Amino acid sequence: MKMTFYGQFVAGEDQESIQPMIRHNRAFGVGSILDYGVEEDLSTEEAERHEMESCTSVAERKGGGASKREKQYQAHQAFGDRRDGVVSARTYFYTNEAKCDSHMETFLRCIEASAGASDDGFSAIKLTALGRPQFLLQLSDVLTKWRRFFHQIAAEQGKAGLAALDTKLEVVALQESMVKMGIASRKEIEDWLTAGTLGMSGTLDLLDWNSLIDSRTELSKHLVVPNMQTGQLEPLLSGFTEEEQRQMARMLQRIDVLAKKATKVGVRLMVDAEQTYFQPAISRLTLEMQRKFNVDKPLIFNTYQCYLRDAYDNVTLDVELARREGWCFGAKLVRGAYMAQERARAAEIGYEDPINPTYEATNTMYHRCLNYVLEELKNNPRAEVMVASHNEDTVRFTLRRMEELGLHPADHQVYFGQLLGMCDQISFPLGQAGFPVYKYVPYGPVMEVLPYLSRRALENNSVMKGAQRERQLLWQELKRRLCTGSLFRRPA
């Protein structure tokens, strides 16, 4: 096993055994993003049971399972096993708080190992490993309803169809709308929407709008939004039991512990993207970490999935928020790992497919987002991006735009990332040419990473296409070395 599939995609069993691989890659200019690849080997039935129990609140269980959340943000038995159709991302299921503490300790060890491996390391975490997914679902539901409410009012003001950053509400008209809806009295609404909170422009954009539901604002305690199915006004923020409040607080504490540890040892922390029904909450929590820790340089990186229709809006809004608030923007751009599952879930449950319609549309979206971020890097030396892609055209596009914009590899603003065991023909030439490039390095005991590896084995199509390309290049290089008498290659 170690000489075949495991040896191809996993660096070793523990932090000691992976050191030769890390040193070998480093000699060729390739860094490491350490990822402890162990998953619980659950049956489908066990995974579904854990998911349904952990995604339903006490209030919902007492009410016979009825939920006021939109159906996209409710747990569904048919999609309870989140591993289904996902081949290149690890999946965590909530069992209890002790297990979340154990995951946090594992992430802490990865951060320490990354610090010991290099002076400029990354480590990756998943927020579903750190608490009940119920809270991510509930927060995502709130954020999505609030954003949809903004666009509903924008449409009433004749501003439908504009890009997210270009959409601005007239505050006076907004006040009138909120009074008519019965959200609060005119006096209360005028007190909430003042020049002191929104500035003097007389308009309010989506970033201003999002700030209104900060838990510290008086308005957030009173907000109601229209239910799109019933047309009735409903409270935006739901109440939690004392135990749920404690569990949510512990989840936030775990995230804070990891961010503080990464900051202390100088490791950058990448928060992985997950399914769309969790992602609004994950992005919001990541932004809160960035506000706190990305003061002098980007230490916390958010992940943007460019197969999503709203990827460009998400990237541009977050870049603008970093500008306004003065913290350092850090991003990882990926295409996405959950496409088949997301499409099937949307079709089965009955909500709009969040995925771009074609692979070409996703490529276009990736390059559009990337180009916007690279333009920001040109004007902002404190912003950074990781181009996490196995696509050779995307790498060429990045290199060309870097040259056109005057972004130099030595500035360490643009990083490249690929999975261990894949696309070495991209990673190692980039490293030898002086570009910051990293391999995503899973490690763990053979038997405990088998669940992860078994899903990678199902990735036959994409793996074999890449393997055929690599095999062709390897034969070309072997022939070249035999003809020139330079069989062994040493790092420059």
Secondary structure, 3 states (H helix, E strand, C coil): CCCCHHHHHCCCCCCCCCHHHHHHHHHCCEEEEEEECCCCCCCHHHHHHHHHHHCCCHHHHHCCCCCCCCHHHCCCHHHCCCCCCCCCCCCCCCCCHHHHHHHHHHHHHHHHHHHHHCCCCEEEECHHHCCCHHHHHHHHHHHHHHHHHHHHHHHHCCCCCCCHHHCEEEHHHHHHHHHHHCCCCHHHHHHHCCHHHHCCCCEEEHHHHHHCCCCCCCHHHCCEEECCCCCCEEECCCCCCHHHHHHHHHHHHHHHHHHHHHHHHCCEEEECCCCCCCHHHHHHHHHHHHHHHCCCCCCEEEEEECCECCHHHHHHHHHHHHHHHCCCCEEEEECCCCHHHHHHHHHHHCCCCCECCCHHHHHHHHHHHHHHHHHHHHHCCCCEEEEECCCHHHHHHHHHHHHHHCCCHHHCCEEEEEECCCCHHHHHHHHHCCCCEEEEEEECCCCCCHHHHHHHHCCHHHHHHHHHHHHHHHHHHHHHHHHHCCCCCCCC
